[in-house]
Amino acid sequence: MRIFLVRHGESISNVDASIYATMSDHVIPMSERGQAQAVKAGEFLRDYLSALPRDENYSDVRMWTSPYRRTRETADGIESAIGDAVVLDRREHINLCEQQFGLFDGVPDEELPVRFPNEHAHYQKCVDHEGKFWARVPLGESRFDVAVRVRETFGTFLRDAERYQYKNIIVICHGVTLRAFVMQWLHLTPEWFEAESSPGNCWIRMIDDDGDQGYIYRGE
């Protein structure tokens, strides 16, 4: 099986972080640049898959996406680029969503010590003592929590591959989620996660039967 992990295209909050103060994270849309990035990523996937041997090509592809607006819009752009040449079955999985930032959601980092001094001090103590992977955001998630829930999607993916003979799966998600997926699928360590940089918008990372092939597409 071949898995293509795609981070969503540029969102309006990637351009202007103040958007988080007025709009819920899950409804933030892509920017115009992000929409173009999604189409380019779809063109890359179309060309890559069509070049595979005939018995491994993209006649049937299962696409999984986070339920956030920006990942749905990324999926729309990829589908539009792939077109009718592929039987693309698209579904959503809530466990692919972004890390939940709880009390700190929508608050700029520089304001956290002022608005939530006790909670921020406790979180920072956990980061300093345990590392960012383990530290849980107040009323939210740690990266450990994300990794645990992402792993819960694997049974679904593997059952689908066996039942419907999918050779190629496209997973559209978020930066932390994507790294958590790679970590859990390949049985890597929290230290690997902390050292691994977040991918750019619409970067595509591939995992196949030979392991991690890295980012095969780095956007434009």
Beta strands, then each sheet from edge to edge (+ up, - down):
strand 1: 2-7
strand 2: 60-65
strand 3: 87-92
strand 4: 168-173
strand 5: 204-208
strand 6: 211-217
sheet 1: 3+ 2+ 4+ 1+ 5- 6+
end
